[in-house]
Amino acid sequence: MNGKSGFGCGFRGDFATIFKAWRREKNLLLKQIAADLDVSANTVNLWEHGRRFPGGNNIERLLQYTGLTRCRLFCLKAPKCTRGHCLLEKSSRR
């Protein structure tokens, strides 16, 4: 996944915004997410502030952990999608 998509998404910045909002909505602490994903709290903090972007395995783990589709986790401008119909899921498999 690069930094942009055909939807006009900025994956890195959008991810940080979406992830932080999701964490706050769920009332989860950084250290709880870090423990659940087996990463450091500093790593989660860097993700949340857009200073770091999760790598391949962590992306898959984040998708499972949050229950969000790729477009809901990585793109503020993506069309509404569900697990059964996610345009970013399809484009990442090409």
N, C-alpha and C positions, 0 to 999 in steps of 0.2 A: 504494500500500500504506500503510495507516495503522499505528498502533502496536499494534493488537490484531486478532485473528481469532476466528472461531467456535471454534477449538480451544483458546482460552485462552492463546494465544501473545503474548508481548511482543516483537514483531519486533526492535526495536532492541537490547534487552538480550540476547535469545537469539542474534541475529546476532553480537554481539561475542564471546560465549562460544564459539559454534560455530566462528566464523572463526579465533579464536586457537587453539583446539584443533586445527583442521584444519592451520593453518600449522605448529604444533609437530610434529604427526604427520608432516608432509611434510619436516620439517627445513629450512624455507625462512626466509630472513632477510627482515625488513621491506623492506629496500632492494631485494632481488631481486623480490619481489612488486610493489613500486612501479615498478620498471623494466619488468617484464613487462606491467603494466596502464597504463603511461604516466601515473602519478600520483606525487605526492611521497611519500617515506617518512613524512613527518609525517601525511599523509592516512591512510595505512594504519594508523599508530599510533593515530590518533583513532578509526578504525573499530574497532580491536581493543579499545580501552578504553571503547567505548560513548559517546564524546563527540561522535561524528559518525556519520551514517548515509549509505551510498552512494546517489547519485542514480540516476535511470533508466538511463542508458547504462552506468554502472558496475555496476549490479545485473546487467544482462545479461552484461557482460564477466566479472563474478565467477562467475556461473553456469557460463559456458563454461570459465573458467579452473580452477575447482575440480572441475567435473564433477558437482556436487551438484544435486539438484532444489531448487526453492524451499522446500519444506517441510523438507528436511534442512539448508538453509543459514539459514533464518529462524525456525524454530520447534522448540524442544526437546520440545514436547508433541505435535507433529503425529503422526498415525498413520504407520507405515512406508509409504513410497511409493517408486516408481521413476519414471524418466523417462516411462514409458508411462502411469503412473497416479498423478498428483500432484494432490491436492485443492486445494492453493494455486495451482497452475498454472491450473486450471480457474476458480477464483474470481477470479483476477487478470485474466482475459480478459473478464469480464462488463462 
